[in-house]
């Protein structure tokens, strides 16, 4: 009896609803894409407040109803753009950290070590902070380098 009542209720709701089968199908596809993004987290996200905000933004999109397929898709695309930028900046920062590790020696030991530690800390910060430290690292030089020995510092 319950099954019959549930079937009648579903048919009645389907007839009364303005949502088409294609809308249902599209909503399920978008939800699957959002869930895949939520399950496939990469990079340095632990302690990253900006990422937590975007993660919540994506969870809110998942909770939206069928009538909001376009908004859900727009939220997903915004998140993917942010996440792609974040991962790219983290890769650049990681390479710079490795380069700085090779420069930690001689008179510039403390300078490059501090710079490397700042870069590592920045991995968990916002994209703007990551871009800022990348720019800083690319344009800064140790002023304690000895003349003629610059190649020793890579």
DSSP file (Angstrom, degrees, kcal/mol; ACC not computed):
  #  RESIDUE AA STRUCTURE BP1 BP2  ACC     N-H-->O    O-->H-N    N-H-->O    O-->H-N    TCO  KAPPA ALPHA  PHI   PSI    X-CA   Y-CA   Z-CA
    1    1 A X     >        0   0    0      0, 0.0     4,-2.5     0, 0.0     5,-0.2   0.000 360.0 360.0 360.0 -42.2    0.0    0.0    0.0
    2    2 A X  H  >  +     0   0    0      1,-0.2     4,-2.7     2,-0.2     5,-0.2   0.911 360.0  50.7 -62.0 -41.8    2.8    2.4    0.9
    3    3 A X  H  > S+     0   0    0      2,-0.2     4,-2.4     1,-0.2    -1,-0.2   0.911 110.6  48.5 -62.7 -43.0    4.5    1.7   -2.4
    4    4 A X  H  > S+     0   0    0      2,-0.2     4,-2.4     1,-0.2    -1,-0.2   0.917 112.4  48.4 -63.3 -43.8    1.3    2.4   -4.4
    5    5 A X  H  X S+     0   0    0     -4,-2.5     4,-2.6     2,-0.2    -2,-0.2   0.907 111.8  49.9 -63.3 -42.3    0.8    5.6   -2.5
    6    6 A X  H  X S+     0   0    0     -4,-2.7     4,-2.5     2,-0.2    -2,-0.2   0.900 110.7  50.0 -63.1 -41.5    4.4    6.7   -3.1
    7    7 A X  H  X S+     0   0    0     -4,-2.4     4,-2.4     2,-0.2    -2,-0.2   0.924 111.9  47.1 -63.3 -45.3    4.0    5.9   -6.8
    8    8 A X  H  X S+     0   0    0     -4,-2.4     4,-2.6     1,-0.2    -2,-0.2   0.913 112.5  50.6 -62.0 -43.1    0.8    7.9   -7.0
    9    9 A X  H  X S+     0   0    0     -4,-2.6     4,-2.5     2,-0.2    -2,-0.2   0.910 110.8  48.7 -62.6 -42.9    2.4   10.8   -5.1
   10   10 A X  H  X S+     0   0    0     -4,-2.5     4,-2.3     2,-0.2    -2,-0.2   0.908 112.7  47.5 -63.9 -42.8    5.4   10.8   -7.5
   11   11 A X  H  X S+     0   0    0     -4,-2.4     4,-2.3     2,-0.2    -2,-0.2   0.920 113.0  48.6 -65.1 -43.0    3.3   10.8  -10.6
   12   12 A X  H  X S+     0   0    0     -4,-2.6     4,-2.2     1,-0.2    -2,-0.2   0.915 112.4  48.2 -63.1 -43.0    1.1   13.6   -9.2
   13   13 A X  H  X S+     0   0    0     -4,-2.5     4,-1.4     1,-0.2    -1,-0.2   0.881 110.4  52.5 -65.4 -37.7    4.2   15.7   -8.3
   14   14 A X  H  < S+     0   0    0     -4,-2.3    -1,-0.2     1,-0.2    -2,-0.2   0.911 112.1  44.8 -64.0 -42.4    5.6   15.1  -11.8
   15   15 A X  H  < S+     0   0    0     -4,-2.3    -2,-0.2     1,-0.2    -1,-0.2   0.856 115.9  46.5 -70.0 -34.9    2.4   16.3  -13.4
   16   16 A X  H  < S+     0   0    0     -4,-2.2    -1,-0.2    -5,-0.2    -2,-0.2   0.664  97.5  91.7 -81.1 -16.7    2.1   19.3  -11.2
   17   17 A X     <  -     0   0    0     -4,-1.4    -3,-0.0    -5,-0.2    -4,-0.0  -0.491  64.0-151.3 -84.1 148.2    5.7   20.3  -11.5
   18   18 A X        +     0   0    0     -2,-0.2     2,-0.4     2,-0.1    -1,-0.1   0.445  69.8 104.7 -91.2  -1.5    7.1   22.7  -14.1
   19   19 A X        -     0   0    0     -5,-0.1    -2,-0.1     1,-0.0     2,-0.1  -0.670  63.7-145.3 -84.0 129.2   10.4   20.9  -14.1
   20   20 A X     >  -     0   0    0     -2,-0.4     4,-1.9     1,-0.1     5,-0.1  -0.364  26.2-105.1 -89.1 170.8   11.0   18.7  -17.1
   21   21 A X  H  > S+     0   0    0      1,-0.2     4,-2.6     2,-0.2     5,-0.2   0.882 121.9  55.3 -61.4 -39.3   12.8   15.4  -17.3
   22   22 A X  H  > S+     0   0    0      1,-0.2     4,-2.8     2,-0.2    -1,-0.2   0.871 105.5  52.5 -63.5 -36.8   15.8   17.2  -19.0
   23   23 A X  H  > S+     0   0    0      2,-0.2     4,-2.5     1,-0.2    -1,-0.2   0.919 110.3  47.8 -64.2 -42.8   16.0   19.6  -16.1
   24   24 A X  H  X S+     0   0    0     -4,-1.9     4,-2.3     2,-0.2    -2,-0.2   0.932 113.5  47.6 -60.6 -46.4   16.1   16.7  -13.6
   25   25 A X  H  X S+     0   0    0     -4,-2.6     4,-2.0     1,-0.2    -2,-0.2   0.920 112.8  47.9 -62.8 -44.9   18.8   14.9  -15.7
   26   26 A X  H  X S+     0   0    0     -4,-2.8     4,-2.7     1,-0.2    -1,-0.2   0.898 110.2  52.9 -63.8 -40.9   20.9   18.1  -16.0
   27   27 A X  H  X S+     0   0    0     -4,-2.5     4,-2.7     1,-0.2    -1,-0.2   0.907 109.1  49.2 -61.4 -41.9   20.6   18.8  -12.2
   28   28 A X  H  X S+     0   0    0     -4,-2.3     4,-2.1     2,-0.2    -1,-0.2   0.885 111.3  49.8 -65.5 -38.2   21.8   15.3  -11.5
   29   29 A X  H  X S+     0   0    0     -4,-2.0     4,-2.1     2,-0.2    -2,-0.2   0.925 112.4  46.8 -65.0 -44.8   24.8   15.8  -13.9
   30   30 A X  H  X S+     0   0    0     -4,-2.7     4,-2.5     1,-0.2    -2,-0.2   0.920 111.7  51.1 -64.2 -43.2   25.7   19.1  -12.3
   31   31 A X  H  X S+     0   0    0     -4,-2.7     4,-2.7     1,-0.2    -1,-0.2   0.890 109.0  51.6 -60.5 -39.4   25.4   17.6   -8.8
   32   32 A X  H  X S+     0   0    0     -4,-2.1     4,-2.1     2,-0.2    -1,-0.2   0.897 110.1  48.9 -64.7 -39.8   27.7   14.7   -9.8
   33   33 A X  H  X S+     0   0    0     -4,-2.1     4,-2.0     2,-0.2    -2,-0.2   0.909 112.0  48.7 -66.2 -41.0   30.2   17.2  -11.1
   34   34 A X  H  X S+     0   0    0     -4,-2.5     4,-2.3     2,-0.2    -2,-0.2   0.928 111.4  49.4 -64.3 -44.7   30.1   19.2   -7.9
   35   35 A X  H  X S+     0   0    0     -4,-2.7     4,-1.8     1,-0.2    -1,-0.2   0.880 108.7  53.7 -61.9 -37.8   30.5   16.0   -5.8
   36   36 A X  H  X S+     0   0    0     -4,-2.1     4,-1.4     2,-0.2    -1,-0.2   0.906 109.1  48.6 -63.5 -40.7   33.4   15.0   -7.9
   37   37 A X  H  < S+     0   0    0     -4,-2.0    -2,-0.2     1,-0.2    -1,-0.2   0.905 111.1  50.5 -64.3 -40.8   35.1   18.4   -7.2
   38   38 A X  H  < S+     0   0    0     -4,-2.3     3,-0.3     1,-0.2    -1,-0.2   0.811 114.3  44.3 -68.0 -29.4   34.4   18.0   -3.5
   39   39 A X  H  < S+     0   0    0     -4,-1.8     2,-0.8     1,-0.2    -1,-0.2   0.693 106.0  62.9 -86.2 -20.0   35.9   14.6   -3.4
   40   40 A X     <  +     0   0    0     -4,-1.4     2,-0.5    -5,-0.2    -1,-0.2  -0.557  68.3 161.9-108.3  66.5   39.0   15.4   -5.5
   41   41 A X        +     0   0    0     -2,-0.8     2,-0.3    -3,-0.3    -3,-0.1  -0.754  10.6 175.1 -92.2 128.4   40.7   18.0   -3.3
   42   42 A X        +     0   0    0     -2,-0.5     2,-0.1     2,-0.0    -2,-0.0  -0.840  34.2  26.2-126.7 163.7   44.4   18.7   -4.1
   43   43 A X  S    S-     0   0    0     -2,-0.3     2,-1.2     1,-0.1     3,-0.2  -0.339 104.4 -30.6  87.6-164.9   47.0   21.0   -2.9
   44   44 A X  S    S+     0   0    0     79,-0.2    -1,-0.1     1,-0.2    -2,-0.0  -0.718  74.0 139.1 -96.3  85.3   47.5   22.8    0.4
   45   45 A X    >   +     0   0    0     -2,-1.2     3,-2.0     2,-0.1     2,-0.4   0.656  33.2 105.6-104.0 -19.6   44.0   23.3    1.6
   46   46 A X  T 3  S+     0   0    0      1,-0.3     3,-0.1    -3,-0.2     5,-0.0  -0.485  98.9   4.9 -67.1 119.9   44.3   22.6    5.3
   47   47 A X  T 3  S+     0   0    0     -2,-0.4     2,-0.9     1,-0.2    -1,-0.3   0.478  93.5 132.5  86.0   2.5   44.2   25.9    7.2
   48   48 A X    <>  -     0   0    0     -3,-2.0     4,-2.1     1,-0.2    -1,-0.2  -0.780  36.4-170.9 -91.3 104.0   43.5   27.9    4.0
   49   49 A X  H  > S+     0   0    0     -2,-0.9     4,-1.9    75,-0.3    -1,-0.2   0.864  84.2  54.6 -64.6 -37.6   40.6   30.2    4.9
   50   50 A X  H  > S+     0   0    0     74,-0.2     4,-1.9     1,-0.2    -1,-0.2   0.919 109.1  47.9 -63.7 -42.4   40.0   31.3    1.4
   51   51 A X  H  > S+     0   0    0      1,-0.2     4,-2.9     2,-0.2    -1,-0.2   0.904 107.0  56.4 -64.7 -40.3   39.7   27.7    0.2
   52   52 A X  H  X S+     0   0    0     -4,-2.1     4,-2.4     1,-0.2    -1,-0.2   0.894 106.3  51.5 -58.7 -38.9   37.3   27.0    3.0
   53   53 A X  H  X S+     0   0    0     -4,-1.9     4,-2.1     2,-0.2    -1,-0.2   0.922 111.9  45.3 -62.6 -44.9   35.0   29.8    1.8
   54   54 A X  H  X S+     0   0    0     -4,-1.9     4,-1.9     2,-0.2    -2,-0.2   0.867 111.1  53.9 -66.8 -36.1   35.1   28.4   -1.8
   55   55 A X  H  X S+     0   0    0     -4,-2.9     4,-2.0     2,-0.2    -2,-0.2   0.923 110.0  46.7 -63.5 -44.4   34.4   24.9   -0.5
   56   56 A X  H  X S+     0   0    0     -4,-2.4     4,-2.6     1,-0.2    -2,-0.2   0.884 108.5  56.7 -63.1 -38.9   31.4   26.2    1.4
   57   57 A X  H  X S+     0   0    0     -4,-2.1     4,-1.6     1,-0.2    -1,-0.2   0.884 108.4  47.1 -58.8 -40.5   30.3   28.1   -1.7
   58   58 A X  H  X S+     0   0    0     -4,-1.9     4,-1.8     2,-0.2    -1,-0.2   0.874 110.1  51.7 -71.4 -38.1   30.3   24.8   -3.6
   59   59 A X  H  X S+     0   0    0     -4,-2.0     4,-1.3     2,-0.2    -2,-0.2   0.893 108.5  52.1 -65.0 -39.2   28.4   22.9   -0.9
   60   60 A X  H  X S+     0   0    0     -4,-2.6     4,-0.6     1,-0.2     3,-0.2   0.893 107.3  52.7 -62.6 -38.9   25.8   25.7   -1.0
   61   61 A X  H >< S+     0   0    0     -4,-1.6     3,-0.9     1,-0.2    -1,-0.2   0.879 105.2  55.2 -63.5 -36.9   25.5   25.2   -4.8
   62   62 A X  H 3< S+     0   0    0     -4,-1.8    -1,-0.2     1,-0.2    -2,-0.2   0.829 104.9  53.7 -64.6 -31.3   25.0   21.5   -4.2
   63   63 A X  H 3< S+     0   0    0     -4,-1.3    -1,-0.2    -3,-0.2    -2,-0.2   0.584  85.1 109.0 -81.4  -9.9   22.0   22.3   -1.9
   64   64 A X  S << S-     0   0    0     -3,-0.9    -3,-0.0    -4,-0.6     0, 0.0  -0.308  70.3-114.2 -67.5 152.9   20.2   24.4   -4.5
   65   65 A X    >   -     0   0    0      1,-0.1     3,-1.4     2,-0.0     7,-0.2  -0.045  32.4 -88.5 -79.8-176.9   17.1   23.1   -6.1
   66   66 A X  G >  S+     0   0    0      1,-0.3     3,-1.0     2,-0.1    -1,-0.1   0.768 120.1  65.9 -64.2 -28.5   16.3   22.0   -9.6
   67   67 A X  G 3  S+     0   0    0      1,-0.3    -1,-0.3     2,-0.1     3,-0.3   0.624  96.4  58.6 -71.6 -11.2   15.2   25.5  -10.6
   68   68 A X  G <>  +     0   0    0     -3,-1.4     4,-2.7     1,-0.2    -1,-0.3  -0.086  60.6 127.0-111.7  33.5   18.7   26.8  -10.1
   69   69 A X  H <> S+     0   0    0     -3,-1.0     4,-2.4     1,-0.2     5,-0.2   0.898  76.4  50.0 -58.0 -42.6   20.7   24.7  -12.6
   70   70 A X  H  > S+     0   0    0     -3,-0.3     4,-2.4     1,-0.2    -1,-0.2   0.911 112.5  46.6 -64.6 -42.0   22.3   27.7  -14.3
   71   71 A X  H  > S+     0   0    0      2,-0.2     4,-2.6     1,-0.2    -2,-0.2   0.896 111.8  51.3 -67.3 -40.0   23.4   29.2  -11.0
   72   72 A X  H  X S+     0   0    0     -4,-2.7     4,-2.3     2,-0.2    -2,-0.2   0.919 111.9  47.1 -61.3 -43.0   24.8   25.8   -9.8
   73   73 A X  H  X S+     0   0    0     -4,-2.4     4,-2.4    -5,-0.2    -2,-0.2   0.895 111.6  50.4 -66.5 -40.1   26.7   25.5  -13.0
   74   74 A X  H  X S+     0   0    0     -4,-2.4     4,-2.3     2,-0.2    -2,-0.2   0.904 110.8  49.6 -64.2 -41.3   28.0   29.1  -12.7
   75   75 A X  H  X S+     0   0    0     -4,-2.6     4,-2.4     2,-0.2    -2,-0.2   0.906 110.8  50.1 -63.0 -41.7   29.1   28.4   -9.1
   76   76 A X  H  X S+     0   0    0     -4,-2.3     4,-2.6     1,-0.2    -2,-0.2   0.919 111.3  48.0 -62.7 -44.4   30.9   25.2  -10.2
   77   77 A X  H  X S+     0   0    0     -4,-2.4     4,-2.1     2,-0.2    -2,-0.2   0.886 111.0  51.0 -65.9 -38.6   32.7   27.0  -13.0
   78   78 A X  H  X S+     0   0    0     -4,-2.3     4,-2.4     2,-0.2    -2,-0.2   0.926 111.6  47.9 -62.7 -44.5   33.8   29.9  -10.7
   79   79 A X  H  X S+     0   0    0     -4,-2.4     4,-3.2     1,-0.2     5,-0.2   0.922 110.4  51.3 -61.6 -45.0   35.1   27.3   -8.2
   80   80 A X  H  X S+     0   0    0     -4,-2.6     4,-2.3     1,-0.2    -1,-0.2   0.884 110.4  49.3 -62.3 -38.4   37.0   25.5  -10.9
   81   81 A X  H  X S+     0   0    0     -4,-2.1     4,-2.1     2,-0.2    -1,-0.2   0.938 113.9  45.5 -65.1 -46.7   38.6   28.7  -12.1
   82   82 A X  H  X S+     0   0    0     -4,-2.4     4,-2.7     1,-0.2    -2,-0.2   0.937 114.2  48.7 -59.5 -47.6   39.6   29.6   -8.6
   83   83 A X  H  X S+     0   0    0     -4,-3.2     4,-2.6     1,-0.2     5,-0.2   0.874 109.5  51.7 -64.6 -38.7   40.9   26.1   -7.8
   84   84 A X  H  X S+     0   0    0     -4,-2.3     4,-2.1    -5,-0.2    -1,-0.2   0.923 112.3  46.2 -63.1 -44.4   42.9   26.0  -11.1
   85   85 A X  H  X S+     0   0    0     -4,-2.1     4,-2.6     2,-0.2    -2,-0.2   0.920 112.2  51.7 -62.7 -44.1   44.6   29.3  -10.2
   86   86 A X  H  X S+     0   0    0     -4,-2.7     4,-2.4     1,-0.2    -2,-0.2   0.924 111.1  46.4 -59.6 -47.0   45.2   28.2   -6.7
   87   87 A X  H  X S+     0   0    0     -4,-2.6     4,-2.1     2,-0.2    -1,-0.2   0.880 112.1  51.1 -65.9 -37.6   46.9   25.0   -7.8
   88   88 A X  H  X S+     0   0    0     -4,-2.1     4,-2.3     2,-0.2    -2,-0.2   0.927 111.7  47.0 -64.4 -45.4   49.0   26.8  -10.4
   89   89 A X  H  X S+     0   0    0     -4,-2.6     4,-2.6     1,-0.2    -2,-0.2   0.893 111.1  52.0 -63.8 -39.5   50.2   29.3   -7.8
   90   90 A X  H  X S+     0   0    0     -4,-2.4     4,-2.4    -5,-0.2    -1,-0.2   0.892 109.2  49.8 -65.1 -38.7   51.0   26.5   -5.3
   91   91 A X  H  X S+     0   0    0     -4,-2.1     4,-2.3     2,-0.2    -2,-0.2   0.919 112.0  47.9 -64.7 -43.1   53.1   24.7   -8.0
   92   92 A X  H  X S+     0   0    0     -4,-2.3     4,-2.3     1,-0.2    -2,-0.2   0.925 113.3  48.3 -61.1 -44.2   55.0   27.9   -8.8
   93   93 A X  H  X S+     0   0    0     -4,-2.6     4,-2.3     1,-0.2    -2,-0.2   0.885 109.5  52.4 -64.9 -39.3   55.5   28.5   -5.1
   94   94 A X  H  X S+     0   0    0     -4,-2.4     4,-2.0     2,-0.2    -1,-0.2   0.913 109.8  48.6 -64.0 -42.8   56.7   25.0   -4.5
   95   95 A X  H  X S+     0   0    0     -4,-2.3     4,-2.2     1,-0.2    -2,-0.2   0.912 111.4  50.2 -62.8 -41.6   59.3   25.3   -7.3
   96   96 A X  H  X S+     0   0    0     -4,-2.3     4,-2.8     2,-0.2    -2,-0.2   0.878 107.5  54.3 -64.9 -36.8   60.5   28.6   -5.9
   97   97 A X  H  X S+     0   0    0     -4,-2.3     4,-2.1     2,-0.2    -1,-0.2   0.913 109.1  48.2 -61.4 -42.4   60.8   26.9   -2.4
   98   98 A X  H  X S+     0   0    0     -4,-2.0     4,-1.2     2,-0.2    -2,-0.2   0.898 112.2  49.0 -65.1 -40.0   63.0   24.2   -4.0
   99   99 A X  H  X S+     0   0    0     -4,-2.2     4,-0.8     1,-0.2     3,-0.3   0.911 111.1  49.9 -64.4 -42.1   65.1   26.9   -5.7
  100  100 A X  H >X S+     0   0    0     -4,-2.8     4,-0.7     1,-0.2     3,-0.6   0.865 103.2  60.5 -65.1 -35.4   65.5   28.9   -2.5
  101  101 A X  H >< S+     0   0    0     -4,-2.1     3,-0.8     1,-0.3    -1,-0.2   0.875 103.3  51.3 -59.4 -37.0   66.5   25.7   -0.7
  102  102 A X  H 3< S+     0   0    0     -4,-1.2    -1,-0.3    -3,-0.3    -2,-0.2   0.750 107.4  53.9 -71.2 -23.1   69.5   25.4   -3.1
  103  103 A X  H << S+     0   0    0     -4,-0.8     2,-1.5    -3,-0.6    -1,-0.2   0.522  76.3 109.9 -89.0  -5.9   70.5   29.1   -2.3
  104  104 A X    <<  +     0   0    0     -3,-0.8     2,-0.3    -4,-0.7     5,-0.2  -0.552  57.2  90.7 -77.2  92.8   70.6   28.6    1.5
  105  105 A X    >   +     0   0    0     -2,-1.5     3,-1.0    48,-0.0     7,-0.1  -0.972  66.8  11.1-169.7 165.7   74.4   28.9    2.1
  106  106 A X  G >  S-     0   0    0     -2,-0.3     3,-1.5     1,-0.2     4,-0.2  -0.151 118.7 -18.4  60.8-147.5   77.1   31.3    2.8
  107  107 A X  G 3  S+     0   0    0      1,-0.3     3,-0.3    37,-0.2     4,-0.3   0.731 138.1  55.6 -66.2 -22.8   76.5   34.9    3.8
  108  108 A X  G <> S+     0   0    0     -3,-1.0     4,-2.6     1,-0.2     5,-0.4   0.238  73.7 109.5 -95.7  13.3   72.9   34.8    2.5
  109  109 A X  H <> S+     0   0    0     -3,-1.5     4,-2.2     1,-0.2     5,-0.2   0.946  82.3  40.2 -53.6 -55.3   71.9   31.7    4.5
  110  110 A X  H  > S+     0   0    0     -3,-0.3     4,-2.4    -4,-0.2     5,-0.2   0.888 114.6  53.6 -65.1 -39.9   69.6   33.6    6.9
  111  111 A X  H  > S+     0   0    0     -4,-0.3     4,-2.0     1,-0.2    -1,-0.2   0.950 114.6  38.7 -60.5 -52.4   68.1   35.7    4.1
  112  112 A X  H  X S+     0   0    0     -4,-2.6     4,-2.5     2,-0.2    -1,-0.2   0.830 114.3  55.0 -71.9 -31.5   67.1   32.8    1.8
  113  113 A X  H  X S+     0   0    0     -4,-2.2     4,-2.5    -5,-0.4    -1,-0.2   0.929 110.1  46.1 -66.1 -44.1   66.0   30.6    4.7
  114  114 A X  H  X S+     0   0    0     -4,-2.4     4,-2.3     2,-0.2    -2,-0.2   0.912 113.3  49.9 -62.5 -42.7   63.6   33.3    5.9
  115  115 A X  H  X S+     0   0    0     -4,-2.0     4,-2.0    -5,-0.2    -2,-0.2   0.902 111.6  48.2 -63.6 -41.7   62.4   33.9    2.4
  116  116 A X  H  X S+     0   0    0     -4,-2.5     4,-2.3     2,-0.2    -2,-0.2   0.910 110.5  50.9 -65.2 -42.1   61.8   30.1    1.9
  117  117 A X  H  X S+     0   0    0     -4,-2.5     4,-2.3     1,-0.2    -2,-0.2   0.892 109.5  51.0 -62.9 -39.2   60.0   29.8    5.2
  118  118 A X  H  X S+     0   0    0     -4,-2.3     4,-1.9     2,-0.2    -1,-0.2   0.904 109.7  50.7 -62.3 -41.0   57.7   32.7    4.2
  119  119 A X  H  X S+     0   0    0     -4,-2.0     4,-0.7     2,-0.2    -2,-0.2   0.898 109.8  49.5 -64.7 -40.9   57.0   31.0    0.9
  120  120 A X  H >< S+     0   0    0     -4,-2.3     3,-0.9     1,-0.2     4,-0.3   0.918 111.1  49.4 -65.1 -43.2   56.1   27.7    2.7
  121  121 A X  H >< S+     0   0    0     -4,-2.3     3,-1.3     1,-0.2    -1,-0.2   0.859 105.1  59.3 -62.1 -34.8   53.8   29.6    5.1
  122  122 A X  H >< S+     0   0    0     -4,-1.9     3,-2.1     1,-0.3    -1,-0.2   0.682  82.7  82.0 -70.9 -17.7   52.1   31.3    2.1
  123  123 A X  T << S+     0   0    0     -3,-0.9    -1,-0.3    -4,-0.7   -79,-0.2   0.791  95.6  45.8 -56.8 -26.9   51.1   28.0    0.6
  124  124 A X  T <  S+     0   0    0     -3,-1.3   -75,-0.3    -4,-0.3    -1,-0.3   0.299 102.4  85.3 -99.1   8.4   48.1   28.0    3.0
  125  125 A X  S <  S-     0   0    0     -3,-2.1   -77,-0.1     1,-0.2   -74,-0.1  -0.306  88.5 -63.1-102.8-172.6   47.1   31.6    2.3
  126  126 A X     >  -     0   0    0      1,-0.1     4,-2.1    -2,-0.1    -1,-0.2  -0.149  45.2-110.3 -69.5 163.6   45.0   33.3   -0.3
  127  127 A X  H  > S+     0   0    0      1,-0.2     4,-2.6     2,-0.2     5,-0.2   0.866 119.1  55.5 -61.7 -37.0   45.8   33.4   -4.0
  128  128 A X  H  > S+     0   0    0      1,-0.2     4,-2.1     2,-0.2    -1,-0.2   0.911 108.3  47.8 -63.5 -41.9   46.6   37.1   -3.8
  129  129 A X  H  > S+     0   0    0      2,-0.2     4,-2.4     1,-0.2    -1,-0.2   0.888 111.4  51.2 -65.0 -39.0   49.1   36.5   -1.0
  130  130 A X  H  X S+     0   0    0     -4,-2.1     4,-2.1     2,-0.2    -2,-0.2   0.929 110.9  47.2 -63.8 -45.2   50.6   33.6   -3.1
  131  131 A X  H  X S+     0   0    0     -4,-2.6     4,-2.2     1,-0.2    -1,-0.2   0.884 111.6  52.7 -63.5 -37.7   51.0   35.8   -6.1
  132  132 A X  H  X S+     0   0    0     -4,-2.1     4,-2.3     2,-0.2    -2,-0.2   0.928 110.8  44.6 -64.6 -46.5   52.5   38.6   -4.0
  133  133 A X  H  X S+     0   0    0     -4,-2.4     4,-2.8     2,-0.2     5,-0.2   0.857 111.4  54.4 -69.4 -33.3   55.2   36.4   -2.5
  134  134 A X  H  X S+     0   0    0     -4,-2.1     4,-2.2    -5,-0.2    -1,-0.2   0.938 110.5  46.1 -62.4 -46.0   56.0   34.8   -5.9
  135  135 A X  H  X S+     0   0    0     -4,-2.2     4,-1.1     1,-0.2    -2,-0.2   0.902 113.1  50.3 -62.2 -41.9   56.5   38.3   -7.3
  136  136 A X  H >X S+     0   0    0     -4,-2.3     4,-0.7     1,-0.2     3,-0.5   0.930 111.4  47.3 -62.3 -46.9   58.7   39.2   -4.3
  137  137 A X  H >< S+     0   0    0     -4,-2.8     3,-0.6     1,-0.2    -1,-0.2   0.882 109.6  53.5 -64.5 -38.7   60.8   36.1   -4.6
  138  138 A X  H 3< S+     0   0    0     -4,-2.2    -1,-0.2     1,-0.2    -2,-0.2   0.748 117.2  36.5 -69.6 -22.4   61.4   36.6   -8.3
  139  139 A X  H << S+     0   0    0     -4,-1.1     2,-0.3    -3,-0.5    -1,-0.2   0.349  97.1  92.9-113.8   6.2   62.6   40.2   -7.9
  140  140 A X    <<  -     0   0    0     -4,-0.7     2,-0.3    -3,-0.6    -4,-0.0  -0.794  47.4-174.2-106.5 145.6   64.6   40.1   -4.7
  141  141 A X        -     0   0    0     -2,-0.3     2,-0.4     4,-0.0    -3,-0.0  -0.966  32.5-106.1-132.7 150.1   68.3   39.5   -4.3
  142  142 A X    >   -     0   0    0     -2,-0.3     3,-0.9     1,-0.1   -34,-0.1  -0.619  20.9-154.5 -75.0 128.6   70.5   39.0   -1.2
  143  143 A X  T 3  S+     0   0    0     -2,-0.4    -1,-0.1     1,-0.2   -35,-0.0   0.477  87.2  69.0 -84.5  -1.0   72.6   42.2   -0.7
  144  144 A X  T 3   +     0   0    0      2,-0.1    -1,-0.2   -37,-0.0   -37,-0.2   0.359  68.7 125.2 -96.9   5.2   75.3   40.2    1.2
  145  145 A X    <   -     0   0    0     -3,-0.9     2,-0.3   -38,-0.1     5,-0.1  -0.383  63.8-120.3 -64.5 140.6   76.5   38.3   -1.9
  146  146 A X    >   -     0   0    0      3,-0.2     3,-2.0     1,-0.1     4,-0.1  -0.609  33.5 -97.3 -82.4 142.7   80.2   38.7   -2.6
  147  147 A X  T 3  S+     0   0    0     -2,-0.3    -1,-0.1     1,-0.3     0, 0.0  -0.328 109.3  15.8 -58.5 134.4   81.3   40.3   -5.9
  148  148 A X  T 3  S+     0   0    0     -3,-0.1    -1,-0.3     1,-0.0     3,-0.2   0.359 110.3  82.0  84.1  -5.5   82.2   37.6   -8.4
  149  149 A X    X   +     0   0    0     -3,-2.0     3,-1.2     1,-0.1     4,-0.4   0.112  49.4 113.2-116.8  20.7   80.5   34.8   -6.5
  150  150 A X  G >  S+     0   0    0      1,-0.3     3,-1.6     2,-0.2    -1,-0.1   0.844  72.0  61.6 -61.8 -33.5   76.9   35.4   -7.6
  151  151 A X  G >  S+     0   0    0      1,-0.3     3,-1.4     2,-0.2    -1,-0.3   0.729  90.3  69.1 -68.2 -19.3   76.8   32.0   -9.5
  152  152 A X  G <  S+     0   0    0     -3,-1.2    -1,-0.3     1,-0.3    -2,-0.2   0.745  98.0  52.4 -66.0 -21.6   77.4   30.2   -6.2
  153  153 A X  G <         0   0    0     -3,-1.6    -1,-0.3    -4,-0.4    -2,-0.2   0.159 360.0 360.0-101.8  17.7   73.9   31.3   -5.2
  154  154 A X    <         0   0    0     -3,-1.4    -3,-0.2   -52,-0.1    -2,-0.1   0.414 360.0 360.0  63.0 360.0   72.3   29.9   -8.4
